[in-house]
């Protein structure tokens, strides 16, 4: 197991019983301080903080951030104490607690965390195993709760695995602990790249990390093999990763793709203030560039009056079109990325557009439709408005008969525990004939593939 980051949290172990504190000495912080910082960020984007939709955004962001980083205000000892039960443990190599060989595992724990390099969210599938000793086993739900404490902090995958492993090792004193994390970081393009590069953007960065203590310190031990076999038994196919190899380079795509150059100093200072309000130290080595990276990401959604480039639109007359209604044109799975204006967290997914051309009008080319989607996506948005704006723009080009379906994954919903990983939200806008013709709507909806949004 890799060494833990000194200064990130304090460890206090009292030999009399289980009393492990893995808390952070928080500086005094208030929701009001975060609200003020969020207002500065919105003003830096050129937004009117008093407009409908943004009035309560600073408060919503503050509440979401405090909930998403609530692990700073929790202690492992408060969870583990009182949850240890006497059972026959593994002593001197002999014992059967938890099953043959003494191994106890909990699979597929869904966690959510904030990347310390960019402040964008990432998802975690966590698998935990331990071998009891000293007649101590812990309630299984506590494994999930301990892991969640450390996920709800600004994190790096390897350190998250190490912290969970160390906390359980000290807290329940087993013969060994193993942790495997499968992490997904959303890789959002910037406003410029979606026009300059292919639309087939890879939306996720994946990494697998492990951490082990006690009998799991040897990565080639038989007990690791047992752990992995029990995961594969339920269709979880993972291969061991070497913890120290994973930590040699940052997995965050913002560090690999961010451009150099100055960022708005007032906005950078506002993000640093948010970090302090959450109980973090902006001067910590891993956080030194975080405010700048987050501001550069946020500036993709700057409120501007840029005119949309229609990329060679030709509204030509043709003689071969049949009468209106005999053919529905469609463009499916157009990717989009956007930023929720209620919580300043990303949402992303796909857009499906169906339309009936006016007589004598050519169908719209796919690059133009993708540009329309990107143009409306790269703003502070809500999904319902995004759907309507895309429909109205396409309608203005073609004459009115348009149907748009947007399917999106919202990190703001997942981070607050409202949705589970893999769930998505669909919104629909219908104009012209689609609003009055059920058969036309049904025909278009039937053309949409069964699985479209990507979750990794």
C-alpha positions, 0 to 999 in steps of 0.5 A: 500500500502506498504511503498516505499523504501527510497533512491531508488528514490526521491519524490518531490511534488509541490502543484502548478500543477502536478510536481512529480519527481520520478527520481534517481540521477544518477552517471555519467555513460557511455556506455564505462564503461559498455563495459569494465565491460562486457569484464571482464565478457567475459574474466572470462568465458574464451572467446576470446573477439575478436572472431567473434560474441563477438566483438560487444557484450560489446556494444550490452550489454551496449545498451540493459542494458541502454534501459532496465533500462531507467526508471532511466532517466525518470520522471513521471511528464514529462509524466503526465503533459499536459495529464490531462483532465477536466471531472466530477470526483467523489466528496463526493461519487457522480460522474460518470467519467469513468463509473458507480462508476467512475472506469477507468481500463487498462488491460493487459499491457505487461512490462519487468523488471530486477530482482534486486536479480539476474539481470535476466529478468522477465515479467509482466502483469500489470492491473491498475485502478483508480477512478478520482476526482477533475475533473481530468482524465489522457490519458489512454496511460499515465498509461502504460507509467508510469508503464513502467518507474518503470518496466525499473529499477532493481525491485522486484514485490511488490515494482514495484506495490507500485511505480506505485500506488504511482506515479499515486496517487500523479501525478493525485490525484485521489480518489484511485489507484489499481495495480495488477501485474502478474509476471513471473521469468524464473527459469533456472537450473544450468549446474550440475542440468540438469544432476543430476535431472529430465529433467522435470524442471519447467521453471517459478516462478509466483507471483501475487502482488497488491497495492492500495491507497485511496479507494483501501486501504481497500482490502475488499472494494466493489471497489476492487470487481468491479476492479476484476470483470472487469478483469474477464469479459475479462477472466483475472482470478486473485485473490487478493494477500496481498502486505505485505505477498508477500514481506516477502520472496524473489520470486527470485529462485536464492536466494533459489537455489544459492550455497554458495562459492566464486565467481570470484572477478574480475567478481563480481567487474565488475557487481558492476561497471555495477550497478553503471553505470546504476545509482544504488548503489551496497551497497543498501540492496537489491543489496548486493548479486546481483553481486555474484548471477549473476556471479554464474549464468553466470559461467554456460556458462564458455568456457571449454573443458569438454568432453560430457558424452554420458550416456551409448550409445550403438551402437549395431547391430540389425536384425529387422530394416527395410530398411532405410527410412521406419521409422523416429525416433523422440524425441520431446520437449527436454528442453534447456536453453542457454545464448545469446552471443550477449546480455548476456541474457537468451533464452530457449525453446524446441528441436525436433530431427528426424533421420533415423537410419543407417541399424542395428543401435539402436535408440538413447535413450532419456536421451542421446539426452537430454544430447547432447542438454544440453551440447550445450545449456550451452555455450554462443550461438546463436540459429542458431549455437545451432541448427547446433551443435545438428544436427551434434552431433546426425549425428556423432552418427547415420550416417547422416540423421538428422533433428533438430528444435529448438523453443526458447523464447529470452529475449533479443528480448522482453527486447528491444521491438522487440518481444511480450510475447508469440512469439518464434523463430524457426530454422531448421537444416537438414542433409543427406536424410532430406536435399533432401527428402521433404516427410521425412521433412514433415513427421517429421514436422507433428509430432511436437505438435502445442504448445510446448514452454512454456511462463508461 
